[in-house]
Amino acid sequence: MPPAGTTIRIRVRMSARAIDEPHRVSSQLELLFDLTFVVAVAAVTAQFAHDIADGHSLAGLVPFLQVFFAIWWAWMNFTWFASSYDTDDVAYRLLTMVQMAGVLVLAAGVPAAASRSEYGVITLGYLVMRIGLVAQWLRAGLEDPARRRTAFRYAGGIALLQMGWLSRLVLVETGVLPSSFGLPFFVCLAALELAVPWWAERARATHWHPHHIAERYGLFTIILLGESVLAASRGVGRALDADAVGGSFVVIAIAGLILLFALWWLYFLGPAGDGLSDRRNRSYLWGYGHYGIFAALAALGAGLEVAVERNGHDVAASSPALGYAVAVPVGVCLALLWAVHVLVVAEPVMVPAAVLACVVIVLSLPLATPWIGVAGTVAAIAAVCVLLVAATIWSAAAGSRTASTSS
């Protein structure tokens, strides 16, 4: 390694980093890498918001989930690789830049994929990202003999599946494969993608850092919450342009902010890094479970955008549909937050009964939208989440008092 004060690393041998490396945090390169995903998430969220506004939320849901899977999976693959093998030398930085370019290409293809089911540009962007990652794994295999088999398994699995994605595109575009087979083909390839890490790590586990991983996931959660703020602000801008600022507009804007703050609070309830350190065998369920959380947060941004925009523009979606566009992502997010939390925390803070009750209430509230309006529904959903935060705080405080008394 270069001297401690050196900031330019021309060449560093790629070897496994220590699992217990002290003060391991996200690098500046990782933060820059995340910015490209801000663009991609913003594109897919904006497109889903258009689908909701046009009354095609169910039709737009599948393309949204497909595109978001590509975004999430590429981000996650890079994150776990970096946690094990980040050398921050010239070659590593350049290959990371290649993956960043792929993200931007993918983001450019979002409108065509969502509106016309044309996945050519998205597949190209995904290909560029995967080429960069395969090169990283090949380098790790060549320079880290102890985990060579694991690294080559990753490289081979990713490359083989990329051929599958390209085959899917060609078969669908040429009409050889009926369009109705496109989704089952996608599900099969996505399942195989999820299986690659499990298969590769069976040879020998990589040295991912639990606290680094927990921080990276937390940062991406904040990015998605920020995207929801951005999406809502787009709706605010359209409402202001239409001079449609009224009571319901103010209620939705304030309730939306409170809702996002409550979800942030619930996500960061416990130290996930400590839990991952003690329960590394649960990392797959914990990491994969975040797909639902991340997708729900992105979808929530789209729902809030349309709910705010409705005050200044006519939208095709009905009031109950807009209520569900907010309620369903929140309900999914709450359920999965509890699920991933309980996986890695020895003494879960969130009370299962309270979470279940809140999910049921949130998913039932859109039924009352014809009487209380979209603003009332959003406000009620935010109030339920606030009550869950309060109940969680009270439960944690009661547990601390009990522990102090018994000791």
LOLUM-189121 format. One record per residue (C-alpha): x, y, z. Coordinates in steps of 0.001 Angstrom, whole numbers, padded with zeros to 6 digits, always signed. Layout:
N
XYZ/...
END
This chain:
407
+000000+000000+000000/+001219+003587-000591/+002234+005786+002346/-000631+006949+004583/-000543+010490+003219/-000719+009418-000424/-004038+010142-002148/-003176+008710-005598/-002796+004930-005745/-001545+003803-009126/-001569+000091-008414/-002642-001809-005283/-002836-005582-005126/-006484-006596-004741/-006816-008686-001596/-009617-009240+000890/-010060-006387+003340/-010376-007141+007041/-013857-007938+008321/-013150-005994+011519/-011360-003069+009871/-011834-000110+012249/-013557+003102+011180/-014683+001621+007851/-017009+004090+006148/-018179+004834+002618/-015459+006196+000366/-015763+009357-001716/-015926+007160-004821/-018876+005223-003417/-020697+008474-002691/-020051+009653-006256/-021241+006271-007532/-024499+006730-005603/-025176+010024-007399/-025633+008201-010701/-028299+006084-009058/-030072+009255-007968/-030583+009963-011667/-031793+006429-012387/-034204+006322-009454/-035535+009779-010333/-036242+008600-013880/-038130+005463-012860/-040058+007315-010137/-041106+010100-012497/-042307+007572-015073/-044310+005649-012481/-045877+008921-011330/-047074+009523-014903/-048603+006051-014970/-050423+006697-011695/-051709+010075-012879/-052980+008538-016117/-054877+005881-014200/-052534+003084-015278/-050855+002382-011960/-051367-001393-012135/-050178-001560-015739/-047133+000541-014881/-046287-001426-011731/-044612-004373-013480/-042295-002233-015675/-041479-000140-012595/-040517-003215-010564/-038498-004661-013452/-036488-001506-014057/-036033-000924-010349/-034697-004471-009974/-031947-003688-012482/-031083-000477-010626/-031124-002091-007178/-029237-005215-008205/-026447-003286-009921/-026078-001007-006884/-026088-003942-004488/-023528-005964-006452/-021112-003045-006501/-021688-002329-002817/-020887-005833-001605/-017884-006136-003929/-016514-002799-002711/-016973-003867+000890/-014658-006809+000241/-012169-005538-002359/-012102-001746-002551/-008483-000846-003428/-009229+002703-004627/-006395+002542-007161/-006507+003741-010760/-007865+000515-012262/-010559+000203-009597/-011683+003792-010130/-011824+003466-013915/-013864+000262-013763/-016214+001959-011308/-016608+004798-013797/-017611+002244-016435/-020368+001004-014134/-021484+004584-013495/-021763+005142-017244/-023956+002066-017478/-026293+003463-014815/-026742+006672-016793/-027472+004738-019997/-030016+002645-018100/-031682+005803-016750/-031989+007156-020295/-033932+004052-021316/-036521+004220-018530/-039232+006169-020449/-039145+003797-023441/-039261+000736-021188/-042160+002014-019102/-044294+003483-021875/-043554+001177-024843/-042002-001918-023197/-038798-001313-025152/-035917-002581-023041/-033059-002188-025523/-031427+000867-023935/-031932-000464-020414/-030382-003801-021384/-027431-001939-022932/-026910+000074-019755/-027151-003077-017659/-024601-004765-019952/-022131-001912-019469/-022530-002113-015684/-022025-005867-015661/-018930-005684-017873/-017312-003387-015327/-018230-005692-012451/-017055-008865-014238/-013682-007198-014839/-013471-006369-011132/-014189-009963-010128/-011673-011333-012634/-009051-009038-011187/-009943-010165-007660/-009622-013791-008740/-006192-013213-010263/-004804-011253-007323/-006432-013014-004353/-005528-016712-004649/-007303-017618-001398/-010688-016648-002881/-009944-017198-006546/-012644-019806-006952/-015257-017526-005374/-014274-014577-007551/-014294-016615-010758/-017687-018047-009832/-019019-014507-009514/-017455-013469-012824/-018699-016564-014668/-022205-016427-013212/-022653-012743-013985/-021310-013124-017533/-023498-016135-018268/-026627-014408-017017/-025814-011314-019042/-025947-013529-022113/-029367-014599-020871/-030566-010996-020629/-029312-010265-024146/-031004-013409-025442/-034265-012370-023807/-034082-008963-025493/-033335-010424-028939/-036018-013120-028704/-038711-010669-027590/-037761-007909-030018/-037663-010271-033011/-040961-011892-032075/-039453-015361-031633/-040568-015250-028012/-044172-014080-027518/-044441-010901-025485/-046449-012800-022883/-043323-014844-022120/-041274-011749-021423/-042261-011480-017766/-041744-015197-016878/-038359-015029-018624/-037491-011959-016562/-038523-013641-013302/-036377-016692-014062/-033311-014593-014897/-033840-012404-011816/-034057-015521-009606/-030811-016805-011105/-029169-013423-010481/-030149-013692-006821/-028697-017197-006687/-025234-016227-007994/-023931-014773-004684/-025223-017775-002729/-023530-020172-005159/-020276-018222-005380/-019894-017728-001639/-020196-021469-001038/-016641-021836-002340/-015321-019390+000259/-017028-016395+001801/-015853-012899+000897/-014761-010429+003561/-017602-007927+003454/-017617-005477+006349/-020919-005542+008333/-020797-001929+009510/-019800-000707+006062/-022679-002633+004476/-025161-001291+007037/-023988+002261+006354/-024235+001804+002581/-027808+000524+002836/-028670+003378+005164/-027281+005893+002693/-029312+004408-000142/-032404+004577+002047/-031753+008281+002578/-031314+008710-001180/-034715+007125-001773/-036346+009281+000892/-034734+012260-000797/-036164+011112-004121/-039602+011083-002499/-039042+014663-001366/-037942+015562-004906/-040949+013836-006438/-043325+015612-004069/-041631+018917-004853/-042313+018353-008547/-045999+018027-007703/-045781+021173-005570/-044239+023046-008484/-047050+022035-010830/-049672+022998-008261/-048041+026392-007751/-047882+026957-011498/-051617+026290-011642/-052204+028657-008700/-053958+025837-006856/-052607+026329-003355/-055353+025518-000890/-056052+023693+002329/-055718+020194+000889/-052457+021155-000792/-050972+022295+002517/-052237+019184+004328/-050686+016796+001782/-047385+018685+001738/-047038+018690+005540/-048356+015143+005981/-046006+013866+003282/-042995+015357+005036/-044089+013898+008391/-044658+010510+006755/-041169+010422+005240/-039624+011501+008536/-041478+008737+010395/-040273+006107+007907/-036712+007387+008277/-037046+007105+012054/-038331+003547+011850/-035581+002421+009477/-032765+003603+011736/-034183+002122+014929/-031366-000322+015598/-027675-000761+014771/-027841-003070+011767/-024055-003265+011617/-023804-005019+014983/-026583-007401+014018/-024954-008287+010690/-021655-008836+012488/-023247-011363+014842/-025518-012962+012212/-023590-012995+008949/-025575-016060+007853/-028706-013890+007626/-027124-011339+005315/-028856-012758+002212/-032358-012364+003623/-031485-008968+005081/-029951-007671+001863/-032557-009114-000506/-035399-007928+001709/-034294-004387+001020/-035444-004668-002575/-039025-004412-001350/-038182-001573+001039/-036311+000415-001597/-038945-000168-004282/-041708+000825-001850/-039932+004079-000971/-039484+004909-004646/-043135+004105-005368/-044193+006233-002394/-042427+009193-003982/-044457+008683-007149/-047695+008444-005182/-046990+011611-003198/-046081+013474-006376/-049439+012713-007982/-051351+013370-004752/-049871+016863-004571/-050155+017483-008309/-053864+016649-008241/-054533+019975-006548/-053489+021875-009661/-054152+019493-012516/-056829+017062-013517/-055594+013484-013309/-057277+010378-014630/-056716+008411-011443/-059592+008245-008987/-059293+009431-005399/-059196+005882-003947/-056501+004958-006493/-054381+007884-005329/-054975+006837-001736/-053725+003334-002534/-050730+004799-004414/-049570+006112-001041/-050979+003443+001287/-049663+000320-000469/-045999+001453-000546/-046226+002528+003098/-047813-000781+004146/-045188-002816+002276/-042410-000677+003704/-043617-001057+007303/-043976-004836+007017/-040538-005287+005457/-038887-002864+007869/-040008-005094+010709/-038915-008233+008815/-035346-007081+008108/-035084-005513+011562/-035967-008736+013355/-033466-010692+011249/-030399-009003+012689/-031440-007536+016030/-031269-009726+019134/-034047-007827+020903/-036378-006290+018290/-037697-002865+019187/-040690-002917+016860/-043644-004756+018389/-045069-007226+015827/-048682-006649+016869/-048280-002880+016542/-046698-003206+013103/-049432-005571+011907/-052174-003281+013199/-050600-000258+011488/-050239-002118+008179/-053892-003187+008267/-055081+000322+009109/-052899+001960+006455/-054122-000404+003741/-057734+000177+004803/-057620+003977+004841/-058003+004470+001048/-061505+003007+001359/-062457+006207+003188/-061004+008493+000512/-064398+009330-001041/-065382+010911+002300/-062135+012340+003685/-060397+013083+000394/-056853+012328-000717/-055462+014896+001713/-057275+013284+004625/-056033+009844+003596/-052401+010948+003368/-052703+012755+006710/-054228+009679+008351/-051462+007429+006967/-048853+009826+008326/-050612+009848+011718/-050575+006035+011868/-046832+005983+011172/-046239+008634+013830/-048181+006528+016324/-046011+003531+015422/-042884+005592+016050/-044285+006727+019401/-045249+003166+020366/-041774+001951+019425/-040098+004655+021508/-042334+003876+024460/-041641+000140+024132/-037887+000710+023975/-037991+003009+026995/-040064+000504+028958/-037603-002244+028087/-034683-000103+029254/-036418+000631+032561/-037127-003058+033099/-033514-003972+032348/-032243-001306+034755/-034563-002475+037522/-033617-006133+037146/-029910-005332+037197/
END
